[in-house]
Amino acid sequence: MNPQAKLISTMSLLLGTTITISSNHWAMAWTGLEINTLAILPLISKPHHPRATEAATKYFLVQAAASTLLLFSSTTNALFTGQWDITQLTHPISCLLMTTAISIKLGLVPFHFWFPEVLQGSSLTTGLLLATAMKFPPITLILLTSSSLNHTLLTIMAISSTALGGWTGLNQTQTRKILAFSSISHLGWMTIIIIYNPKLTLITFYLYCLMTTAIFLTLKTTKILKLSSMMTAWTKIPSLNATLMLALLSLAGLPPLTGFLPKWLIIQELTKQEMTPTATIIALLSLLGLFFYLRLAYCATITLPPNSSNYMKQWQTNKPVNMLTTTLITLTITLLPLSPMIYTIP
């Protein structure tokens, strides 16, 4: 891709995201989402490979269907109530359709089928955008309409996302697919608390973006695309590989790492709302995800499966590591002691 096309795509992504998160009118929000979709398609199909073309086609079809449903829902609401304001979504049918449309945009269960396939067909940089930046506009819309959406449906989809994200990630060997199912699982955590404490959803999303960005950039630096290559990646940059293990455990939510903070606060908030069974279920379901995070962390350490390997250690040279990567990994590992500054419990 030439620099001009890449610049246009990047600027369009920024423009579409800004339009969606700053608009109060459904038509403007829909326009921003469409700009985002059209801007990311060239980046997905950039690798000249049939899998990339297939991923771009799947992404376009799913996002077009979700955008159509979103526009139909907002138009139906305007027809019955006369309101185009995003926060004035009051018609029951419109609320149900909007819940479905935003769930498709985010990739919540049972509308998650497209996300792992698209992420697998994309490069690591594009996958990072799909897992973080492209989630921001739908998360904003679900925050603005959280009081109007179908609460029972959201809770069911949140628990299902946490369960299926952990369960289907168990037998994956490709790092991009594992991170895709990790994203689905984390979306379940964000969605289940949005009804009771939207601010906590936003904090969870920010910390998820921080941890995921650190892991994607590390995988890009070490060129790790599958578990088998992760086992020998320590020969390239040993220090970065060791910190990758801690970043993965942080994404799993193990204390005393950063990823423990949002799960701790969400379980506490659910307990305060007298939803102890729900908190127990989602905490137990997160153990499924913990298994494949531990497997990734095990592969990231200096360990090989029991076999006779003739692999020789690579010649050590001073390979520079991007300052952004090291900064993000440091924050991914060490932010828990700063939790009183990040979130104050009312």
C-alpha positions in Angstrom: 0.0 0.0 0.0 1.4 3.4 -1.0 1.9 6.1 1.7 -0.9 8.3 0.4 -3.5 5.5 0.6 -2.4 4.5 4.1 -2.6 8.2 5.2 -6.1 8.5 3.7 -7.2 5.3 5.5 -5.7 6.4 8.8 -7.3 9.9 8.6 -10.6 8.3 7.7 -10.5 6.0 10.7 -9.8 9.0 13.0 -12.6 11.0 11.3 -15.2 8.2 11.5 -14.4 7.5 15.1 -14.6 11.2 16.0 -17.9 11.7 14.2 -19.5 8.7 16.0 -18.3 9.4 19.5 -19.2 13.1 19.3 -22.6 13.0 17.7 -26.0 13.2 19.2 -27.9 12.3 16.1 -28.4 8.8 14.8 -27.7 9.7 11.2 -24.3 11.2 12.1 -23.4 8.2 14.2 -24.3 5.9 11.4 -22.2 8.0 9.0 -19.2 7.7 11.3 -19.5 3.9 11.5 -19.7 3.6 7.7 -16.6 5.8 7.2 -14.8 3.5 9.7 -15.9 0.4 7.8 -14.8 1.7 4.4 -11.5 3.0 5.9 -10.5 -0.3 7.5 -11.3 -2.5 4.4 -8.1 -1.6 2.4 -6.0 -2.3 5.5 -7.5 -5.7 6.0 -7.1 -6.7 2.3 -3.6 -5.2 2.1 -1.7 -8.6 2.2 -2.0 -10.1 -1.3 -3.5 -13.4 0.0 -6.8 -15.1 -0.5 -7.3 -15.2 3.2 -7.0 -11.4 3.5 -9.5 -11.0 0.7 -11.9 -13.4 2.4 -11.5 -11.6 5.7 -12.3 -8.2 4.1 -15.4 -9.6 2.4 -16.7 -11.2 5.6 -16.0 -7.9 7.5 -17.8 -5.8 4.9 -20.9 -8.1 4.8 -21.3 -8.3 8.5 -20.7 -4.6 9.2 -23.1 -3.6 6.4 -25.8 -5.8 7.9 -25.2 -4.3 11.3 -25.2 -0.8 10.0 -28.5 -1.5 8.1 -30.1 -2.8 11.3 -28.8 0.2 13.3 -30.3 2.6 10.7 -33.6 0.7 10.6 -33.8 0.7 14.4 -33.1 4.5 14.7 -35.6 5.2 11.9 -38.3 3.1 13.6 -37.7 4.9 16.9 -38.0 8.3 15.1 -41.2 7.2 13.4 -42.9 6.3 16.6 -41.4 8.9 19.0 -40.2 11.7 16.7 -36.8 11.7 18.3 -33.4 11.2 16.5 -31.4 11.8 19.6 -29.2 8.9 20.6 -30.1 9.0 24.2 -33.9 9.1 23.5 -34.2 5.5 22.3 -37.5 4.5 23.9 -39.5 2.3 21.5 -39.3 -1.4 22.6 -38.8 -2.9 19.1 -36.1 -0.2 18.4 -34.4 -1.1 21.7 -34.3 -4.8 20.8 -33.0 -4.1 17.2 -30.4 -1.7 18.5 -29.1 -4.2 21.0 -28.7 -6.7 18.2 -27.0 -4.2 15.9 -24.5 -3.0 18.4 -23.8 -6.6 19.4 -23.0 -7.5 15.8 -20.7 -4.5 15.6 -18.8 -5.5 18.7 -18.8 -9.2 18.1 -20.8 -10.4 21.1 -22.1 -13.9 21.2 -24.1 -15.1 19.2 -22.8 -12.6 16.6 -19.2 -13.4 17.2 -18.6 -15.7 14.3 -17.0 -13.1 12.0 -14.4 -11.7 14.4 -11.9 -14.6 14.8 -11.9 -15.3 11.1 -11.3 -11.6 10.1 -8.6 -11.2 12.7 -6.9 -14.4 11.5 -6.9 -13.1 7.9 -5.4 -9.7 8.8 -1.9 -8.6 9.7 -1.0 -8.0 13.4 -1.2 -4.2 13.0 -4.7 -4.4 11.4 -5.7 -6.9 14.0 -4.7 -4.5 16.7 -6.9 -1.8 15.1 -9.9 -4.3 14.8 -9.5 -5.4 18.4 -9.2 -1.9 20.0 -9.9 1.2 17.9 -12.8 -0.3 15.9 -14.5 -1.2 19.2 -14.5 2.3 20.4 -17.5 3.7 18.4 -19.9 0.8 19.2 -18.8 0.9 22.9 -19.6 4.6 22.9 -23.1 3.9 21.4 -23.8 1.2 23.9 -22.8 3.5 26.7 -25.1 6.3 25.5 -28.0 3.9 25.1 -27.3 1.6 28.1 -30.5 2.7 30.0 -32.7 1.9 26.9 -31.3 -1.4 25.8 -32.7 -4.8 26.7 -31.1 -5.6 30.0 -31.9 -9.3 30.1 -30.6 -9.8 26.6 -27.4 -7.9 27.4 -26.8 -10.0 30.5 -27.4 -13.3 28.6 -25.1 -12.2 25.8 -22.4 -11.1 28.3 -22.3 -14.4 30.1 -22.4 -16.3 26.8 -19.5 -14.2 25.5 -17.4 -14.9 28.5 -18.2 -18.6 28.4 -17.7 -19.1 24.6 -14.7 -16.8 24.4 -12.9 -19.0 27.0 -14.2 -22.3 25.7 -13.4 -21.9 22.0 -10.0 -20.4 22.7 -8.8 -23.6 24.4 -8.0 -25.5 21.2 -6.5 -22.7 19.2 -2.9 -22.6 18.0 -2.9 -19.3 16.2 -2.1 -16.3 18.4 -4.4 -14.0 16.5 -7.4 -16.3 16.9 -6.5 -16.7 20.6 -6.5 -12.9 21.0 -9.8 -12.7 19.1 -11.5 -15.1 21.6 -9.8 -13.2 24.4 -11.5 -10.0 23.0 -14.9 -11.7 23.0 -14.4 -12.8 26.6 -13.4 -9.3 27.7 -16.4 -7.8 25.9 -18.6 -10.0 28.1 -17.1 -8.4 31.2 -17.7 -4.9 29.8 -21.3 -5.6 28.8 -22.4 -7.2 32.0 -21.6 -4.2 34.1 -22.7 -1.5 31.7 -26.3 -1.5 33.1 -25.2 -0.8 36.6 -22.0 1.2 36.2 -21.1 2.6 32.7 -18.0 4.3 34.0 -16.6 1.0 35.0 -17.2 -0.4 31.5 -15.2 2.5 30.1 -12.3 1.9 32.5 -12.4 -1.9 31.6 -12.3 -1.0 27.9 -9.3 1.4 28.3 -7.3 -1.1 30.3 -8.2 -3.9 27.8 -6.9 -1.7 25.0 -3.7 -1.0 26.9 -3.0 -4.6 27.5 -4.0 -5.8 24.1 -1.9 -3.1 22.4 1.2 -4.1 24.4 0.7 -7.8 23.4 0.0 -7.1 19.7 3.1 -4.9 19.4 5.3 -7.5 21.2 4.0 -10.2 18.8 4.7 -7.9 15.9 8.3 -7.2 17.1 9.1 -10.9 17.6 7.0 -12.0 14.5 5.0 -14.6 16.5 1.9 -15.9 14.6 1.4 -19.3 16.2 2.3 -21.2 19.4 5.1 -23.3 17.9 7.0 -20.1 16.8 6.4 -18.6 20.3 8.4 -21.5 21.8 11.6 -20.4 20.0 11.0 -16.7 20.0 13.1 -16.2 23.2 16.2 -16.5 21.1 15.4 -13.2 19.4 14.8 -10.7 22.3 14.8 -12.7 25.6 13.9 -9.7 27.8 10.9 -8.8 25.7 9.7 -12.5 25.6 9.9 -12.6 29.4 7.7 -9.5 29.8 5.3 -10.9 27.2 4.6 -13.7 29.6 3.7 -11.2 32.4 1.6 -9.2 29.9 -0.4 -12.3 29.0 -1.0 -13.1 32.7 -2.1 -9.5 33.2 -4.7 -9.9 30.4 -5.8 -13.1 32.1 -6.6 -11.0 35.2 -4.1 -12.5 37.7 -3.1 -10.3 40.7 -1.0 -8.3 41.3 -1.0 -7.3 37.6 -3.0 -4.5 35.9 -5.6 -6.9 34.4 -6.9 -7.9 37.9 -8.2 -4.4 38.6 -11.2 -4.3 36.2 -12.3 -7.8 37.1 -12.0 -7.1 40.8 -14.1 -3.9 40.5 -16.8 -5.6 38.3 -17.2 -8.5 40.7 -17.4 -6.0 43.6 -20.1 -3.9 41.8 -22.1 -7.0 40.9 -22.1 -8.1 44.5 -23.2 -4.6 45.6 -26.1 -4.8 43.1 -27.2 -8.1 44.8 -26.2 -10.2 41.8 -23.8 -12.5 43.6 -24.8 -15.6 41.4 -24.0 -13.7 38.2 -20.7 -12.5 39.7 -19.9 -16.1 40.7 -20.7 -17.5 37.3 -18.7 -14.9 35.3 -15.7 -15.3 37.7 -15.7 -19.1 37.2 -16.1 -18.8 33.5 -13.0 -16.6 33.4 -11.0 -19.6 34.5 -11.5 -21.1 31.0 -9.7 -18.1 29.5 -7.1 -18.3 32.2 -6.1 -21.8 30.9 -5.1 -20.6 27.4 -3.4 -17.5 28.8 -1.3 -19.8 31.0 -0.6 -21.9 28.0 0.6 -18.9 26.0 2.7 -17.7 29.0 4.2 -21.2 29.3 5.2 -21.1 25.6 6.6 -17.6 26.0 9.0 -18.8 28.7 12.3 -20.6 27.9 10.6 -23.9 27.5 10.2 -26.4 24.6 8.0 -29.5 24.3 9.8 -32.7 25.1 11.5 -33.5 21.8 15.0 -33.7 20.3 15.4 -30.3 18.6 18.5 -29.3 16.6 17.5 -25.6 16.9 20.5 -23.5 17.6 20.4 -20.3 19.6 20.5 -17.3 17.3 23.4 -14.9 17.4 22.6 -12.1 19.9 22.7 -8.6 18.4 21.5 -5.4 19.9 18.0 -5.4 18.4 16.2 -2.2 19.3 12.8 -2.4 20.9 10.3 0.3 20.3 9.9 2.6 23.2 6.1 2.6 22.9 6.1 -1.2 23.3 8.2 -1.2 26.4 6.2 1.6 28.0 2.9 -0.2 27.3 4.2 -3.5 28.7 5.4 -1.7 31.9 1.9 -0.1 32.3 0.3 -3.5 31.6 2.2 -5.1 34.4 2.4 -2.4 37.1 -0.8 -0.3 37.2 -2.6 -2.1 40.0 -1.0 -0.1 42.8 -2.3 3.0 41.2 -5.9 1.8 41.2 -7.1 4.4 43.8 -6.1 7.1 41.2 -7.8 5.3 38.3 -11.1 4.6 40.0 -12.6 5.7 43.3 -15.3 3.5 44.7 -18.3 5.7 45.6 
